Amino acid sequence: MNRTLTIDTISKVGELVLLKGWVNTRRDHGKIVFIDLRDRTGLVQVVLTPDLAADLHSEDVVYITGTVKARPEKLVNPKLATGTVEVEAAKMELISKAAELPLPIDTSGLEIDEEIRLKYRYLDIRRNRMTNNLRLRSQVTTFIRNHLVKEGFIEVETPILTKTTPEGARDFIVPSRLQKGNFYALPQSPQQYKQMLMVAGLERYFQIARCFRDEDPRADRAYGEFTQLDLEMSFVTQDEILELIETMFTRLIKELFPDKHISRSPWPRIPHFEAKTKYGTDKPDLRQDTNDPDELAFSWTIDFPLFTEQSQDDFYYGSGKAKFAPSHHMFTAPHHEDISLLDTDPMKVRGLQHDLVLNGFEIGGGSIRIHQPEIQDKIFDLIGFTPSQKLQFEHMLRAFTYGVPPHGGIAPGIDRFLMAALGEPSVREVIAFPTSSSGQTAVMDAPSPASPQQLKELGITLADVRLSTLQKRS
Ligand code: ASP
């Protein structure tokens, strides 16, 4: 007999069906026992005799064979999609018993200690809110893929084991076994690859890309890795990039978030200076009513200064002696009419950078890129690159000597967009297995020590500080 999904029982009154799923709840009523059986489509009420139900507990996995019955009118449950029917069980097979759960799953979960939720994430995801968030996330990336492919974009995967792309954060590095003493870096973003794909002539690239940044924990970021819609276009103006994103997200909200409304269209474009003077921030929350959970206020912040003052934290740029650090990243083009200021007053140069803001969160950023090797070289000098640091980017400068189209792009964060659009308190609520804010992975206990054998193969000897941490652990 084929399996019937709980949602399909409503059209099978009078039929014998086989249901497979979890016992959601159990209610004993003397001569009969009710259970709500749960599968990926929802719940249906099942009626059993006490002997059939004898061993059943919440979260057991069961197969139930029974007849679908219409409920009498006064017993219809309007809150349940299958509330017009119930299944009268003739046979029950207990497939897998569930131990008592270490956390409740019939609440929002936000009241539970997050460490416990992440340790038992596979149970935490059973709760409605988490399942719905993950389903919506999948619909969002599917929508984006379909939309962009129709617009002539090609999805391309770029390497994870690679060389650093400086985006203003610390790299994660991976030791090489074949070339002992050398390291890969995990990409902070596919920035350099997507620019080289423009040299390659693809013209329109996108990727739902994983990015890795070893930043100190922040409330609105998952530690370590995040997902962004990375895209790049050739022969494009800043206006065209902004319009593409605005159209795509407007349609996406309409289709996938029908309860939400976008407060203002077209989205306001606010120069950085105006945002700072008027709102005191470059990511203003432009909602008319911040108590309204269904309001989405998108805006663009543009005309950022190309440089900020370099601080101690910018150690990964230049020699540490230069005054300037890029506001966005070092591939961002200066405004055409400000180019001469690079020689006279660099802090006055505006960059062709655009940040996407939603309800007070920066959910993405991008820019028109430098495509002239001599301007790129000038930027490298201004941020204090030494000749050997410049050599690390030789591939970019070389690529640009073979006919490079003017290009630009953007990378809206998928986790951050979902968090802001759903009004979730953290990005971890929209990620299946997020790393905790202290850097511990969900369910599996990483980071964890490498075995002496692994270290030996990599030619790595641990410094004393690591050894004493290990000794303390054991
Ligand atoms: N690579 C940039 C980032 O990850 C985005 C971009 O400039 O397209 O923020």
Boltz pocket constraint, residues with backbone or C-beta under 6 A from the ligand:
constraints:
  - pocket:
      binder: B
      contacts: [[A, 167], [A, 188], [A, 189], [A, 190], [A, 191], [A, 231], [A, 365], [A, 366], [A, 367], [A, 409], [A, 410], [A, 411]]
      max_distance: 6.0
